[in-house]
Amino acid sequence: MLGWIILLFILLFMIFPSFLKVVPEYKRLVVFRLGRCIGDKGPGLVIIIPIVDQIVWVDLRELFLEIPGQTCITKDNAPINIDFLIYWKVVDPVKSVVQVSNFAGASQGIATTTLRAVVGDIFLDDILAKREQINIQLRSKLDEVTERWGVKVTSVEIREIIPPREIQESMNKQMSAERTRRAIVTEAEGQKTAAITVAEGQKQSEILKAEGEKQAQILRADGYAQALKTIFTAAKEIDSKTMLIQYFEALKQLGAKDSTKFVIPMEFTSLIEPIINKAKESLK
């Protein structure tokens, strides 16, 4: 009896994994019962009928597919080698199992033909300059095909674009010439800026010099005006007696000289006229 119990436990232990499956969150089970798909199961604990049910595991995480270097012909008949990555994820587990048997192989074939079609409509210079645009076109065209397989192409990234050797040499020469041109332009711009700065400095210097000269002239004119004003004020305060004394002093100095001719201002007669009149009055 004990032997039968032990045998039963052994059978249960062997059969248990075949009808109970633990499905992680990032996976699903596509169940085929007697050859007919009954849908996807999971996540969590899933009961499977042994022998009757067949299961296929499907990973829902985002995966990538590496497309090796492909030689393509551009619109201007230039051969170019391109390799890129395709990022994809399963959005419908049942379709990904039922609609396609080898998604990786099918995707690689479609990606290759799509890449040649896209590159064939673009010139070489545009391919090198518009990588992001090519990525978007590839993703859009691939997504149209893989949608019926229950797969979503999330991104396409070109890793490397290798043009022919002679084109690379031409590009290097062009880049060298462009760098030389930029250096010349930068130097010319620097010289122009320096010349403008020097001219502006000279202009400011001349302006300041002219302003200084103007202020000096104004100050000199103010000095002259002040001097004339002082003289005019002093002249107004001098009376006729003071002037007469000054004339007598001048005549005294003239008389001390040996000259026989004297020039007497007419104003002198008007100044001494009061004195002459008083002398005449005293004689009467």
C-alpha positions, 0 to 999 in steps of 0.5 A: 500500500505504501508503495502505491502511495509513493508511486502516486506522488511520483506520478503527480510530481512528474505530471504537475509541471505539464498542466500548470504553467506560471506565466510572467507579466512580460510573456503570454501563452498562445494555447492550441487545443487539438490544433485549434487556437483558443487564444493567449493566456497569462499572466499568472497561473495557467492550467493546461490539459496535457497532450490535448493542449499545445503552447507557444511562449510569446515575449511581449518585451521590446526587442531589436533586430540587427540588419547587416550592411546592405549595399544600395544605389542612390537616386544619382547612381552612387553605391552606398553601404548601410546597416541599421537596427529595428526595434519591435514588440509584439502587440497581438500574441496570437497573430505573431504566432499564427500569421508568421512563422519566422518573424526575424527572417521575414522582417530582415527580408522586408527591411532590406527591400524597403531600405533599397526602395527608400534609398533609391529615391534619395540623392547621396547628399540627402542620405548623409544629411537626412538620416532621421528622415530615412529612419522615419520612412523605414519605420513607417513602411515596415510598420505597414507590413508587420501590423498584420503579424501583430507586431509593432515596429517602434523605431528604426535607427541607422547605425552607419552609412559608408559611401564609396572611397572616392566619394569619401575623399571628395567629401574630405576635400570639401570639408577641408575647403569649407573649414578653410573658407570659414577660417578666412571668413572668421579672420575677415570678420575679426579684422572688420570688427577691429577696424570698426572699433578703432574708427569708433575710438578715433571718432570718440576721441575727436568728439571729446577733443572738440568738446574740450576745445569748445569748453575752453573757448567758452571759458576764454570768452567768459573770461574776456567778458568778465574782464570787459565787464570789470573795466566797464564797471570801473570806468563808470565810477571814474568822475571828471576830476579823476580824469583831469588829475590823470591828464595833468599827470600825463602833461607833467610827464610830457613836459619833462621831455625835450620835445617842442611839440605836444599833442593835447586831446580835445577832451582835455579842453572840456575838462579844464573849461570849468577851471578857466571859467572860475579863473575869469570870474576871479579876475573880474 
